[in-house]
Structures are given as structure tokens and as C-alpha cells.
């Protein structure tokens, strides 16, 4: 998948294009929908997926595991991926001073 970030920061909408041309909009939580993110999908064949079900607090990585026949997708693997990206490129994201991810970027200095 190739990522295209739409918005101002990591909390904004991300749309990914699969090799078959299908589009997937990735949301952090099921209750994080706003007018700009829903407007992107108007008259577009874009599937929406969210990482956390806001009602239950459960992660939804099983969707990808079932869709792609794997067990690679998990919250632990996601956190590891984010840590690697931020450690390898600490300037990839502006992080507020009290944000827990701040420690990761400091450890790479």
C-alpha cells in the first residue's frame, strides 16, 4: 500500500491506495468522523476503516488479518512501527512536550 496523508498532521485523514487501485480511508477511532473526512468519500469508492471501536475500546486489526490472511496486524506491531519511524526520522512529526511519543524522539538523539 502507498500512503497519502491528507490533512495537517498525524491525526488527520489518511487515504491509502492498494495495488489494485482500491482506496481505504484510515481513522483512529470510530467516533472521529468529521465533515472534511466524510466529504472526501462523497461519490468516491473509498472504504473506511477505524483502528479503535469507540464503544468497546477494542482494536480492529483483525479486519486486516482476515482480509489478507495473516496475523501480522496488531496494536503491538503498530506501536513498534510508529516507534521505528519516529526513531529513524525524529523530525517526521512535531510532538508536544508532554506527549508520550516525545521520549522516543529524545532517545534517538
C-alpha positions in Angstrom: 0.0 0.0 0.0 1.1 3.5 -0.7 0.2 6.2 1.8 -1.1 9.7 1.0 -1.6 11.9 4.1 -4.4 14.4 3.7 -4.6 17.0 6.4 -2.3 18.8 8.6 -0.9 16.1 10.9 -1.0 12.5 12.0 -4.5 13.0 13.5 -5.9 14.0 10.1 -7.3 11.7 7.5 -5.1 9.2 5.7 -6.0 7.5 2.4 -4.1 4.5 1.1 -4.2 3.1 -2.4 -3.8 -0.6 -2.8 -2.0 -2.1 -5.9 -5.4 -2.9 -7.3 -6.5 0.8 -7.2 -8.9 0.4 -4.3 -8.9 3.2 -1.7 -9.0 2.9 2.1 -9.6 5.8 4.5 -7.9 5.1 7.9 -9.4 6.6 11.0 -8.0 6.4 14.6 -11.4 5.9 16.3 -14.9 5.1 15.1 -16.2 8.4 16.6 -13.5 10.6 14.9 -15.5 11.2 11.8 -15.8 14.9 10.8 -17.2 16.8 7.8 -13.9 17.0 6.0 -13.1 13.3 6.3 -16.6 12.2 5.2 -16.6 14.8 2.3 -13.6 13.0 0.9 -15.7 9.9 0.3 -18.6 11.6 -1.5 -19.1 9.9 -4.8 -15.9 8.0 -4.4 -15.4 4.3 -3.9 -13.4 4.7 -0.7 -13.7 2.1 2.1 -13.4 3.4 5.7 -11.6 1.6 8.5 -11.0 2.7 12.0 -8.4 1.4 14.5 -10.4 1.6 17.7 -14.1 0.9 18.3 -15.1 3.9 20.5 -17.9 1.9 22.1 -15.9 -1.1 23.2 -12.3 0.2 23.2 -11.3 -2.8 21.2 -8.7 -2.6 18.4 -9.9 -3.7 14.9 -6.7 -5.1 13.5 -8.5 -8.4 12.9 -10.1 -6.8 9.8 -6.7 -6.7 8.0 -5.6 -10.1 9.3 -8.8 -11.7 7.9 -8.8 -9.7 4.7 -5.1 -10.6 3.9 -4.9 -14.0 5.5 -2.2 -13.0 8.0 -1.6 -12.4 11.7 0.8 -9.6 11.3 -1.6 -6.7 12.1 -1.8 -5.9 15.8 -1.6 -2.9 18.1 1.8 -4.0 19.3 3.1 -4.1 15.7 1.6 -0.7 15.0 3.3 0.8 18.1 6.6 -0.8 17.0 6.2 0.6 13.5 5.5 4.2 14.8 8.5 3.9 17.2 10.8 2.9 14.3 9.6 5.7 12.0 10.0 8.3 14.7 13.3 7.0 15.9 14.6 6.8 12.3 13.3 10.3 11.5 12.6 12.3 14.6 11.6 15.3 12.5 8.8 13.3 10.8 6.3 14.7 13.3 6.1 17.7 15.6 5.4 16.3 19.1 4.0 18.3 22.0 6.4 18.4 25.1 4.1 16.3 27.3 3.2 13.7 24.6 4.4 10.1 25.4 6.0 9.8 22.0 8.4 12.6 23.0 10.6 10.1 24.8 11.1 8.1 21.6 12.5 11.0 19.7 14.8 12.0 22.6 16.2 8.5 22.8 17.3 8.8 19.1 19.4 12.0 19.7 
